[in-house]
Amino acid sequence: MFESSHAYSGFSVDDLAVAKTFYSDTLGLNVTEQHGMLNITLAGGGVILVYPKGPAHEPASYTILNFPVGDIDAAVDELIDKGISIEHYENSYQDEKGIARGKAAGQGPDIAWFKDPAGNILSVLSE
């Protein structure tokens, strides 16, 4: 039934204008606005729908977007330079930069988490 359907994912934010600025200006993604919602076009052509929920918004308690990068240390440095805080989680074995070095321990890619202005969790991870 859905094999030819163009599916997409979505998430909510509390302030659409703030989200648009963050995703377009801060992260440098292609963001368009249509019908009172945002469309974020990712590398490869995937589209994510961002919709406003205002004060009813509750941030996702899981990672909503993962951005594979060639150099995770450089990506984390760039995020910090842009004023973005790297999240620190108990028992995640993060180093002083906030990078969980799982790849070196054979436990998945190196990864670091950060949040958008609405509190949704995003990550950069080693390719």
Helices and strands as residue ranges (DSSP letters): E 9-13, H 16-21, I 22-26, E 30-34, E 37-41, E 47-52, G 54-56, E 63-69, H 72-81, E 111-115, E 121-126
